[in-house]
């Protein structure tokens, strides 16, 4: 009898028994090509020797110690390395066990910061529609994923409002330049700040590149620079969520490097531990950290496994491998190949409306009608059918629904490991095309 409470109890899952580079191995020996790193997690693949050796060495020395009693060399090393690589202005690292924890910490630290500077009325948080920031209640409240929020709405904090997503494919007007759309979209933030009252707004939260909810939505040129200007003008903290898009996924270690800005707080996870250990981090500005040190002297927050020594050792080793093997260059190189192949394969596909993304973080959006951009009926479950068809072809991809407006729309996200080869990129696109066509045939008959 199976006593595991799986996330979808009615579904019978195949058993994974091993990993080899970009492949997950099933109990029957089937090799599944991992085109999504699970959820953009396994950036080094599934069998990196350097990370495993670093974890073993740390476990032999000290596996875990509570952060309320001790610090460790490996925790200090990881924080130093992250800040040495981070955008200007970020100075301290709060180490946690995942992305939702990091976002919860960001929300609570924002609140405490404004209490420390005697601005208790700044309680409002602004985020975007079609976003996702985690599954804990605070993070879920900030997120704009309607499908995931809906069952828990009565439990969510009511100090959050959402402005429209920055989505050129869906929201740019006919004849509007990309730059003009970026400015108009960013100015939605100022409009909302003024509606709420500037003295009540604490923070604006956004994924630098939107992940699973909308499918690799890349900000148009100038968008985040205008967002940064607005936040500075009204004294609002800018929180960037790079849990999924960070740690090299888009071709630079931090996605916001390509936007030319620095946030006040930044969350990261997933690729930080590459799946070898659960770890997340909140990077904090000098101003925010200094205010706490000079004020109350402590952050009223914490988790049992924060700063976990073995997890920190894994993360340090992940950074070692990325640097040693120049994997960011491979992300950019293979990302260009992936972009080219996706466009060649799907630009004229009758049921693909958009191809988008950056680096090894790309997506296709499915439509019932290419000209009108009308999505498929959600009851058809096109995204779920594509996942099934891809698994039948021994490939993992990351489809999701509600892409267009929170209820309708389907996309498939691709996020292969940083070690992926040219041949494997070609194979990913080939299998994806077969899966998409098979799924569309199912709903068309």
C-alpha positions as semicolon CSV with decimal commas, in nm:
position;residue;x (nm);y (nm);z (nm)
1;X;0,000;0,000;0,000
2;X;0,120;0,351;-0,084
3;X;0,108;0,590;0,212
4;X;0,252;0,893;0,033
5;X;0,023;1,196;0,005
6;X;0,114;1,298;-0,351
7;X;0,021;1,642;-0,483
8;X;-0,223;1,478;-0,727
9;X;-0,334;1,159;-0,547
10;X;-0,533;1,021;-0,841
11;X;-0,230;1,025;-1,070
12;X;0,001;0,725;-1,078
13;X;0,353;0,852;-1,121
14;X;0,650;0,663;-1,265
15;X;0,929;0,585;-1,019
16;X;1,259;0,766;-1,065
17;X;1,562;0,564;-0,955
18;X;1,857;0,755;-1,096
19;X;1,991;1,053;-1,283
20;X;2,253;1,094;-1,554
21;X;2,331;1,445;-1,673
22;X;2,019;1,588;-1,838
23;X;1,829;1,260;-1,796
24;X;1,612;1,120;-1,516
25;X;1,607;0,739;-1,515
26;X;1,289;0,544;-1,443
27;X;1,274;0,208;-1,270
28;X;1,226;0,034;-1,604
29;X;1,541;0,198;-1,742
30;X;1,359;0,468;-1,941
31;X;1,568;0,782;-1,978
32;X;1,355;1,097;-1,955
33;X;1,507;1,406;-2,115
34;X;1,463;1,681;-1,855
35;X;1,371;1,987;-2,060
36;X;1,248;2,186;-1,760
37;X;1,477;2,092;-1,468
38;X;1,165;1,985;-1,280
39;X;1,061;2,344;-1,206
40;X;1,377;2,521;-1,330
41;X;1,570;2,366;-1,041
42;X;1,823;2,106;-1,161
43;X;2,046;2,350;-1,348
44;X;2,353;2,121;-1,331
45;X;2,162;1,809;-1,425
46;X;2,118;1,508;-1,199
47;X;2,462;1,363;-1,134
48;X;2,716;1,637;-1,071
49;X;3,011;1,487;-0,885
50;X;3,151;1,816;-0,754
51;X;2,831;1,906;-0,569
52;X;2,788;1,556;-0,428
53;X;3,145;1,551;-0,302
54;X;3,107;1,892;-0,138
55;X;2,794;1,776;0,040
56;X;2,962;1,458;0,164
57;X;3,257;1,657;0,295
58;X;3,029;1,896;0,482
59;X;2,818;1,616;0,628
60;X;3,133;1,445;0,756
61;X;3,231;1,770;0,926
62;X;2,901;1,924;1,040
63;X;2,569;1,854;0,872
64;X;2,354;2,108;1,060
65;X;2,360;2,353;1,346
66;X;2,084;2,589;1,455
67;X;2,146;2,944;1,336
68;X;2,028;3,084;1,667
69;X;2,334;2,937;1,836
70;X;2,615;2,934;1,578
71;X;2,729;3,059;1,243
72;X;2,938;2,836;1,014
73;X;3,223;2,896;0,774
74;X;3,023;2,761;0,482
75;X;2,727;2,992;0,552
76;X;2,960;3,291;0,570
77;X;3,132;3,182;0,249
78;X;2,807;3,150;0,056
79;X;2,684;3,490;0,170
80;X;3,015;3,653;0,077
81;X;3,010;3,495;-0,268
82;X;2,651;3,591;-0,340
83;X;2,704;3,953;-0,243
84;X;3,027;3,963;-0,443
85;X;2,826;3,864;-0,750
86;X;2,505;4,054;-0,677
87;X;2,389;4,389;-0,819
88;X;2,522;4,702;-0,645
89;X;2,357;4,796;-0,318
90;X;2,275;4,447;-0,194
91;X;2,488;4,374;0,110
92;X;2,343;4,098;0,328
93;X;2,203;3,748;0,271
94;X;1,931;3,579;0,474
95;X;1,958;3,206;0,397
96;X;1,645;2,991;0,397
97;X;1,513;2,663;0,257
98;X;1,328;2,772;-0,056
99;X;1,156;3,039;-0,260
100;X;0,832;3,067;-0,063
101;X;1,029;3,111;0,259
102;X;1,243;3,378;0,094
103;X;0,935;3,571;-0,018
104;X;0,772;3,544;0,324
105;X;1,090;3,686;0,473
106;X;1,090;3,971;0,220
107;X;0,731;4,063;0,305
108;X;0,791;4,057;0,679
109;X;1,122;4,242;0,655
110;X;0,953;4,512;0,448
111;X;0,695;4,560;0,721
112;X;0,955;4,568;0,998
113;X;1,172;4,814;0,804
114;X;0,893;5,070;0,788
115;X;0,816;5,021;1,155
116;X;1,184;5,082;1,233
117;X;1,184;5,413;1,043
118;X;0,855;5,518;1,207
119;X;0,633;5,487;0,901
120;X;0,379;5,234;1,028
121;X;0,115;5,336;0,774
122;X;0,316;5,186;0,487
123;X;0,139;4,852;0,484
124;X;0,033;4,812;0,121
125;X;0,210;4,586;-0,127
126;X;0,160;4,614;-0,501
127;X;0,229;4,320;-0,732
128;X;0,124;4,218;-1,082
129;X;-0,149;4,002;-1,227
130;X;-0,034;3,673;-1,378
131;X;0,256;3,642;-1,135
132;X;0,363;3,380;-0,884
133;X;0,565;3,431;-0,566
134;X;0,519;3,112;-0,366
135;X;0,260;2,887;-0,203
136;X;0,271;2,996;0,162
137;X;-0,014;3,229;0,253
138;X;0,183;3,554;0,250
139;X;0,358;3,472;-0,076
140;X;0,032;3,349;-0,228
141;X;-0,139;3,676;-0,133
142;X;0,129;3,876;-0,310
143;X;0,116;3,657;-0,620
144;X;-0,131;3,710;-0,901
145;X;-0,193;3,349;-0,999
146;X;-0,573;3,323;-0,991
147;X;-0,584;2,945;-1,016
148;X;-0,363;2,895;-0,712
149;X;-0,508;3,183;-0,507
150;X;-0,878;3,114;-0,556
151;X;-0,940;2,835;-0,298
152;X;-0,756;3,025;-0,025
153;X;-0,880;3,382;-0,081
154;X;-1,052;3,405;0,262
155;X;-0,718;3,333;0,429
156;X;-0,501;3,581;0,236
157;X;-0,391;3,920;0,365
158;X;-0,592;4,206;0,215
159;X;-0,312;4,461;0,192
160;X;-0,215;4,357;-0,161
161;X;-0,331;4,499;-0,494
162;X;-0,234;4,394;-0,845
163;X;-0,160;4,599;-1,154
164;X;-0,175;4,449;-1,506
165;X;0,101;4,213;-1,612
166;X;0,369;4,343;-1,845
167;X;0,275;4,126;-2,140
168;X;0,349;4,268;-2,486
169;X;0,188;3,973;-2,664
170;X;-0,146;4,018;-2,490
171;X;-0,156;4,384;-2,387
172;X;0,041;4,594;-2,636
173;X;-0,189;4,800;-2,858
174;X;-0,182;4,795;-3,238
175;X;0,083;5,035;-3,364
176;X;0,234;5,086;-3,019
177;X;0,612;5,050;-3,008
178;X;0,765;4,810;-2,758
179;X;0,933;5,101;-2,579
180;X;0,607;5,298;-2,554
181;X;0,428;4,992;-2,423
182;X;0,701;4,937;-2,163
183;X;0,656;5,293;-2,035
184;X;0,278;5,268;-2,030
185;X;0,290;4,935;-1,849
186;X;0,539;5,059;-1,590
187;X;0,333;5,372;-1,526
188;X;0,051;5,148;-1,407
189;X;0,254;5,126;-1,087
190;X;0,251;5,502;-1,035
191;X;-0,122;5,511;-1,100
192;X;-0,181;5,247;-0,833
193;X;0,049;5,417;-0,583
194;X;-0,143;5,743;-0,625
195;X;-0,477;5,562;-0,597
196;X;-0,376;5,400;-0,268
197;X;-0,191;5,703;-0,135
198;X;0,190;5,711;-0,151
199;X;0,227;5,718;0,227
200;X;0,052;5,379;0,253
201;X;0,258;5,181;0,000
202;X;0,550;4,973;0,125
203;X;0,672;4,770;-0,173
204;X;0,631;4,664;-0,532
205;X;0,696;4,294;-0,605
206;X;0,775;4,150;-0,948
207;X;0,943;3,855;-1,112
208;X;1,225;3,993;-1,326
209;X;1,130;3,739;-1,593
210;X;0,789;3,588;-1,523
211;X;0,803;3,212;-1,483
212;X;0,542;2,940;-1,460
213;X;0,226;3,151;-1,440
214;X;0,265;3,333;-1,772
215;X;0,553;3,149;-1,938
216;X;0,890;3,327;-1,965
217;X;0,758;3,681;-2,005
218;X;1,063;3,901;-2,068
219;X;1,034;4,270;-1,969
220;X;1,051;4,504;-2,270
221;X;1,340;4,755;-2,285
222;X;1,310;5,031;-2,029
223;X;1,034;4,874;-1,822
224;X;1,229;4,806;-1,505
225;X;1,430;5,128;-1,524
226;X;1,100;5,318;-1,513
227;X;0,979;5,092;-1,230
228;X;1,295;5,174;-1,034
229;X;1,238;5,548;-1,090
230;X;0,881;5,526;-0,963
231;X;0,981;5,330;-0,653
232;X;1,254;5,583;-0,573
233;X;1,020;5,878;-0,628
234;X;0,759;5,752;-0,381
235;X;0,985;5,579;-0,128
236;X;0,857;5,232;-0,220
237;X;1,083;4,929;-0,184
238;X;1,145;4,723;-0,498
239;X;1,139;4,346;-0,436
240;X;1,251;4,133;-0,730
241;X;1,160;3,766;-0,730
242;X;1,428;3,565;-0,909
243;X;1,344;3,232;-0,749
244;X;1,285;3,074;-1,091
245;X;1,457;3,309;-1,337
246;X;1,776;3,374;-1,137
247;X;2,105;3,194;-1,071
248;X;2,207;3,201;-1,439
249;X;1,883;3,079;-1,595
250;X;1,857;3,378;-1,830
251;X;2,230;3,400;-1,909
252;X;2,351;3,615;-1,620
253;X;2,367;3,506;-1,258
254;X;2,099;3,757;-1,162
255;X;1,833;3,831;-1,423
256;X;1,811;4,198;-1,324
257;X;2,170;4,251;-1,440
258;X;2,027;4,262;-1,793
259;X;1,780;4,533;-1,689
260;X;2,050;4,763;-1,552
261;X;1,889;4,805;-1,210
262;X;1,932;4,697;-0,850
263;X;1,639;4,608;-0,622
264;X;1,612;4,676;-0,250
265;X;1,540;4,311;-0,182
266;X;1,592;4,009;-0,407
267;X;1,477;3,652;-0,360
268;X;1,645;3,351;-0,516
269;X;1,624;2,974;-0,475
270;X;1,574;2,676;-0,714
271;X;1,898;2,689;-0,917
272;X;2,091;2,810;-0,610
273;X;2,104;2,452;-0,483
274;X;2,041;2,292;-0,824
275;X;1,814;2,037;-0,656
276;X;2,094;1,878;-0,456
277;X;1,968;2,050;-0,140
278;X;1,674;2,272;-0,056
279;X;1,796;2,629;-0,020
280;X;1,676;2,983;-0,083
281;X;1,805;3,329;-0,008
282;X;1,687;3,683;0,050
283;X;1,941;3,947;-0,049
284;X;1,896;4,276;0,132
285;X;2,022;4,630;0,075
286;X;2,268;4,806;0,303
287;X;2,000;5,060;0,397
288;X;1,747;4,803;0,515
289;X;2,000;4,593;0,705
290;X;2,161;4,897;0,868
291;X;1,824;5,028;0,980
292;X;1,753;4,705;1,168
293;X;2,098;4,693;1,325
294;X;2,073;5,051;1,445
295;X;1,711;5,008;1,554
296;X;1,563;4,702;1,721
297;X;1,870;4,493;1,650
298;X;1,689;4,183;1,528
299;X;1,461;4,051;1,257
300;X;1,147;3,902;1,412
301;X;1,146;3,602;1,183
302;X;1,321;3,267;1,139
303;X;1,302;2,903;1,035
304;X;1,455;2,589;1,182
305;X;1,667;2,499;0,880
306;X;1,783;2,846;0,774
307;X;2,152;2,864;0,695
308;X;2,166;2,482;0,679
309;X;2,534;2,391;0,653
310;X;2,495;2,107;0,404
311;X;2,267;2,317;0,184
312;X;2,516;2,605;0,192
313;X;2,796;2,366;0,092
314;X;2,587;2,245;-0,202
315;X;2,516;2,602;-0,313
316;X;2,884;2,699;-0,294
317;X;2,968;2,397;-0,507
318;X;2,699;2,491;-0,759
319;X;2,861;2,832;-0,796
320;X;3,199;2,659;-0,832
321;X;3,075;2,446;-1,120
322;X;2,902;2,733;-1,297
323;X;3,224;2,935;-1,283
324;X;3,468;2,652;-1,353
325;X;3,281;2,522;-1,657
326;X;3,178;2,867;-1,784
327;X;2,818;2,750;-1,785
328;X;2,669;3,097;-1,821
329;X;2,832;3,112;-2,163
330;X;2,667;2,781;-2,247
331;X;2,331;2,913;-2,125
332;X;2,364;3,207;-2,362
333;X;2,491;2,994;-2,651
334;X;2,234;2,718;-2,619
335;X;1,969;2,978;-2,543
336;X;2,030;3,130;-2,885
337;X;2,000;2,787;-3,043
338;X;1,679;2,718;-2,853
339;X;1,534;3,055;-2,958
340;X;1,617;2,993;-3,323
341;X;1,474;2,641;-3,327
342;X;1,155;2,740;-3,146
343;X;1,093;3,019;-3,395
344;X;1,172;2,797;-3,693
345;X;0,940;2,527;-3,562
346;X;0,650;2,728;-3,423
347;X;0,638;3,075;-3,583
348;X;0,392;2,951;-3,844
349;X;0,222;2,690;-3,631
350;X;-0,156;2,749;-3,636
351;X;-0,185;2,688;-3,262
352;X;0,121;2,871;-3,128
353;X;0,067;3,242;-3,078
354;X;0,396;3,346;-2,923
355;X;0,752;3,224;-2,871
356;X;0,937;3,410;-2,597
357;X;1,202;3,396;-2,328
358;X;1,568;3,455;-2,255
359;X;1,861;3,217;-2,219
360;X;1,750;2,869;-2,117
361;X;1,416;3,003;-1,994
362;X;1,173;3,002;-2,285
363;X;0,812;2,925;-2,363
364;X;0,550;2,887;-2,629
365;X;0,192;3,009;-2,580
366;X;-0,083;2,796;-2,732
367;X;-0,391;2,942;-2,897
368;X;-0,701;2,804;-3,067
369;X;-0,684;3,083;-3,327
370;X;-0,354;3,245;-3,417
371;X;-0,509;3,555;-3,574
372;X;-0,743;3,647;-3,289
373;X;-0,516;3,507;-3,012
374;X;-0,821;3,326;-2,874
375;X;-0,713;3,059;-2,622
376;X;-0,834;2,703;-2,615
377;X;-1,131;2,625;-2,393
378;X;-0,984;2,549;-2,047
379;X;-1,199;2,236;-2,028
380;X;-0,988;2,089;-2,308
381;X;-0,685;2,090;-2,074
382;X;-0,444;2,139;-2,362
383;X;-0,147;2,206;-2,134
384;X;-0,207;1,883;-1,940
385;X;-0,238;1,689;-2,264
386;X;0,095;1,829;-2,384
387;X;0,263;1,720;-2,061
388;X;0,126;1,368;-2,105
389;X;0,229;1,353;-2,469
390;X;0,578;1,476;-2,383
391;X;0,617;1,214;-2,109
392;X;0,502;0,950;-2,359
393;X;0,799;1,068;-2,566
394;X;1,029;1,041;-2,263
395;X;1,062;1,416;-2,207
396;X;0,973;1,642;-1,916
397;X;0,843;1,992;-1,993
398;X;0,656;2,242;-1,776
399;X;0,309;2,330;-1,909
400;X;0,060;2,550;-1,724
401;X;-0,290;2,690;-1,772
402;X;-0,454;3,027;-1,724
403;X;-0,181;3,195;-1,927
404;X;-0,397;3,458;-2,098
405;X;-0,610;3,593;-1,815
406;X;-0,577;3,364;-1,516
407;X;-0,844;3,124;-1,634
408;X;-0,794;3,072;-2,007
409;X;-0,479;3,001;-2,200
410;X;-0,203;2,742;-2,214
411;X;0,175;2,759;-2,239
412;X;0,474;2,528;-2,217
413;X;0,785;2,643;-2,032
414;X;1,127;2,505;-2,118
415;X;1,419;2,535;-1,877
416;X;1,679;2,265;-1,952
417;X;1,999;2,218;-1,749
418;X;2,289;2,454;-1,811
419;X;2,496;2,156;-1,930
420;X;2,260;2,086;-2,222
421;X;2,424;2,022;-2,560
422;X;2,333;2,139;-2,908
423;X;2,212;1,791;-2,998
424;X;1,990;1,776;-2,691
425;X;1,839;2,119;-2,767
426;X;1,741;1,993;-3,112
427;X;1,589;1,681;-2,956
428;X;1,390;1,890;-2,704
429;X;1,230;2,100;-2,977
430;X;1,159;1,796;-3,192
431;X;0,983;1,610;-2,911
432;X;0,795;1,924;-2,807
433;X;0,662;1,969;-3,159
434;X;0,539;1,610;-3,164
435;X;0,374;1,652;-2,822
436;X;0,201;1,977;-2,919
437;X;0,071;1,834;-3,246
438;X;-0,056;1,521;-3,075
439;X;-0,234;1,720;-2,805
440;X;-0,396;1,952;-3,058
441;X;-0,516;1,652;-3,260
442;X;-0,682;1,512;-2,947
443;X;-0,890;1,825;-2,890
444;X;-0,967;1,875;-3,260
445;X;-1,128;1,537;-3,325
